[in-house]
Amino acid sequence: MSPKPDEGIPPQSTESNANANDVPDLPPPPNPSSDPRLSVANSDSPPNVPENDDIFKLSPRSAMKLLSGGIEALVRITGDIPPTPPPTSPTLPNMRGMAAEKALIRSNSEKNLARMRQEAEAAMSHSHPSPRRPPMMSQMSGSSGSAPQPIDGVHLRQTQSPTLPPPSRPPKPYIIVGENSQPINLQHSAITRKFYSKKPPPIGIDEYLARIHRFCPMSTGVYLATSLYIHRLAVEEQTIPVTKRNAHRLVLAGLRVAMKALEDLSYPHSKMAKVGGVSDLELARLEISFCFLANFELVAREDTLKKHWEALKKEQPLKLMNPNLPGLSLNRPPRNTASTEKENDWT
């Protein structure tokens, strides 16, 4: 006979069941904050910033990509706007036109204080005769040609009053700044035309920045500051529109200025000009003109760069700004159709 399956299992003892019921429950986990003797004052610890939100951990190549996308978005929104034609009168290079303007204002100003003083003195000399001199002075002046005569027994030494030499040049006039000055649009147009070329360059902004980063690599702050400068000029202040004709020169000048403003060292001028595809003289003019356009406001602080970086990340590359951005009109004077453009070809 086969054994029953229940025969091989020993019966469970009642003592083991009783011991299992006698095991106490585990106590709750400790909570130090609930103990008044162990309470710790709340400290304002800085929040944990993810690695992708730290501007100091952003690579230069990523910042360069953001700069490229922002410039291309500006070009796409603005379109192709030709530069203003040059004025009929020739402008002097190297910002000398401003010195000529000052000379013109100085000669035509009606509030020339030096001239007004000369006219007032001449009018007073004609209207009021010279006062009578005392007898002693007239006696001394009358006897200046003869031998000195004793006065009260005292022989005076004959001396001649020193004569002042005639002025070699007329006195420099005082000019009231802003009085009878020429419109600022003429100066502004002369500066902005330096960034335009007759034809758009055959190389794109992305390839152009890649070339600059290959031969003259720059830091993350320089790329972000350049994007901030150009965005401020084109969108906030509407100083100059960014088009295919001037984007490359604006980027080159902005990088040059930002590197000098933020970095301790910068690349040689000739190397930067050769990499950028311009001459040394043209790079110097672009750098000076960019500083004038930016009103020499080149300080870029950490919070400003971080805000601009966050805007670039959120709205890159097509939504950097509102597509309904109004036209970047500069209130320029009417164009003269007879004048021809005198701009430099892209080299």
Buried (B, 14 or more C-beta within 10 A) or exposed (E): EEEEEEEEEEEEEEEEEEEEEEEEEEEEEEEEEEEEEEEEEEEEEEEEEEEEEEBEEBEBBBBBBBBBBBBBBBBBBBEEBEBBBBBEEEBEEEBEBEEEBEEEBBEEBEEBEEBEEEEEEEEEEEEEEEEEEEEEEEEBEEEEEEEEEEEEEEEEEEEEEEEEEEEEEEEEBBBEEEEEBEEEEBBBBBBBBBBBBEEBBEBBBBEBBBBBBEEBEBBBBBBBBBBBBBBBBBBEBBBBBBBBBBBBBBBBBBBBBBBBBBEEEBBEEEEBBBBBBBBEEBBBBBBBBBBBBBEEEBEBEEEBBBEBBEBBEEBBBEEBBEEEBEEBEBEBEEEEEEEEEEBBEBE
